Structures are given as C-alpha cells and as structure tokens.
Amino acid sequence: GMFVTGIFVFQSKLLKKAGSMLVAEIEEKKLEKERVVDESVPPLKLSGLSAQELQELCNELHRKIDVADEARYDMGVKVDKNENEIQSLKQKIIELKGIKKPRLKRVKKTTDDMLGACTETSKLMKADFKANLRTVKKDEDKKEEVTDWRKNVEALSGMEGRKKLFNAGQ
C-alpha cells in the first residue's frame, strides 16, 4: 500500500515537472520567433513620410515579400521531396525486415512457390521443367513420367543445363 502510494506521488510530481517544462519550452519558442521577426523585419516608421516616400516603401516591401515567397516555396518543395524520400526509405526498411526474418510458421506456401524460390533462374527452370513434362495418357505406365522428370532435372542441374536455359530465355 505504502509503496504504491509512493509511486503514485512520484508519478504526479514527474507529470507536473514535465508540464512546466513544456510550458517553458513553448514560451521560449514564442520569444525566439518574436526576436527573429524583429531582426529580419524592423518596425515600420511611417510618420513624416511624403506620398512619394510611402510609395517607394511599398515597392520595397513588395520586393521583399516576393523574395520571401520564393524562399518559402523552395523550402516547401525541399520539405515535400524529403518527406517522399523518408516514406520510400521507410517502405524499403519494412520490405528488408520482411526478407530478413520471414515468419515461416504463418506463411502458407504452395508447392509452386517452393519449387521456384524467388530468383528469376528458378522461375525459368520451373517454366522449362513444366514445358518438358510429357502429357501421360491414363493407360500409360506412370513410372515413365517419373523417370522422365528425373532425367530432365539431372540434365538441367549442371552448368550445361543452366547455359541451355539461359540461351533459351534470350
């Protein structure tokens, strides 16, 4: 009982401290923003200016606004580009994690998937393997099919077989 109460008191003190730190940080950011604005945009002194001078001031302000807008646009484009890059990198990370640690318990694979693991060569071999299977009539002996299949696999297992496959694929 006493221990739990101690933890609760500690947690509430921690939350109060975090809250006051957050308020201080927000205030600090506000002051920093005001300082930057004052530095880059000094307050306007309009009293005692002629119509000509006011017009020149307006033109100068317009030029400054254009420059600021251009900079803001460029920054926006950079931010968008970076965000897109971050998204694609996150996607790549997810894909890479998936390849490194496949959860074999949950994956349901068909025999076709197992025959041709993931490489292009194995896909070619699988296609070639299927193409070379003879269609067997029901009255024919089934052993012949098995023998044929083994001969085919042996023929393709060596370097010569791979070369044949490669040439066939081109």
N, C-alpha and C positions, 0 to 999 in steps of 0.2 A: 504493500500500500504506500509506504513512505517513499520507496524507490520510484514508483510510477508517478507520484505527485512531483518528485524532484525532476524527473524527465519532462513532465508537462510544463513546469515553471521554466526550465531551461529552454524548451522549445518556444514558449511565448516570448521570452527575452530575446531569443535569436530572431524571431519574426519581427519584433519591434525594431531591433537593430537594423535588419535588412530593409525594413520600410523607411527608416530615417535616412539610410544610405541612399536609397532610391530617390527620395525627395531631394536630397543634397545634390545628387548627380543631375537630376532634371533642372534644378536651379542653376547649376554650374554651366550646363549646356546652353541655357537661355542667355546667361550673361556673355558667354563666348560668342554666341550668334550676334548679339547686340554690338559687341566690340568689333567683330568683323564687318558688320554692316556700316558702323560709324567710320571705320577705317577706309573702306572702299567707296562709300557714298557719304561724303561730308554733307552736313545740313545745308540747305539752300538759303542764301541771303538774298532776298528779293527786294527789300526796301531800298528806295533811292535809285532803282534801275529805270532807264528810259525804255520806251517801247522797242527800240532797235536792239538794245542790250538784252531785253527779255526774249526777243525773237532769236537772237544768237544763242542764248542759254538753252532755249527749247530745241534748237537744231543740234546742239552739242549733246543734250540729253538723249535725243533720238538716236544719234550715232552710237552713244554708249549702250543704249538699250539693244540696238542691232547686234553689237559685238557680244553682249551678254547672252542674247538669244541664240546666237550662233554657237557659242561655247556650251550653252545648256543643251542644245540639240546634239552636238558632237558627243557630249558626256552621255546623253541618253542612248545614243547609238552604241557607244562603247559598253554601257551597262547591259543593254539588250544582248549584245554579242557575247559578253562574258556569261550572262545568265544561261544563254543557249548552250555555250560550251560546258558550263557546270552541269547542266541537265544531261548532256550527251555523255560526259565523263561518269556521272552517277549511274547512268544506264549501263555503261561499259563495266563499271565496278560490279554491278548486280549480275551481269552476264558472266563475268570472270569468276565471281564467287560461285555461281551455279555450276561452272565447269569443274572447278577445283574440288568441290565437295558435293558430288551427286548423292542424293538420299535414295540409295538403292532399294531400301525397304518399301518406299512408297511409289516408286516408278513402275509402271506397268508397261513392259516392252513386248512387242510382237516378235515372232521368230524372224520375220523380215528385218526388223530393227537390229536383232542380234547378229544376223548374218552379215549385214553391211554396217559396221560400227558407226563411223561418221565421216570417213575420208572419201574423197572422190574416187580413188583407186578401188576401194571396196565396193562402191556403188557400180563402177564399171564392171568389176568382177562379178557382182551379183547379176547385173543385166546379162552379161556374157554367159554366166552359169545357167540362167533361166533360158536363154536363147538356145543353148546347146542341149537342153534336156529333150530327149525324144518323147514324142507322144506315144503312149503304150496302149495298144488295144487290150480290152478286158481279157480276151482269151490268151494273150501272150504271157510268157513267164515273167513274173515280177523281178526275179533275180537279175535279169539282163539290165533293167533300169538302174539298179544299184551299182552294178559293175561299171556301166557307162559313166555314171556320176563320179565314181572314184577315179576313173581314168582321166576324166575331164579336170578334176581338182588337181591331180598329180601333174598333168600337163601344164597347168597354169601356175603351179606353186613355185617353179624355178624361175630364174631370171628370164629364160626364153619365153615362158608363158606371159610374164609381165610385159616383155617387149612386144609380143604379139598383140596383147590388149592395148598397149599404148598406141601402136600403129593403127589398130582397128578404130580407136577412139578419135583419131585425127581426120 
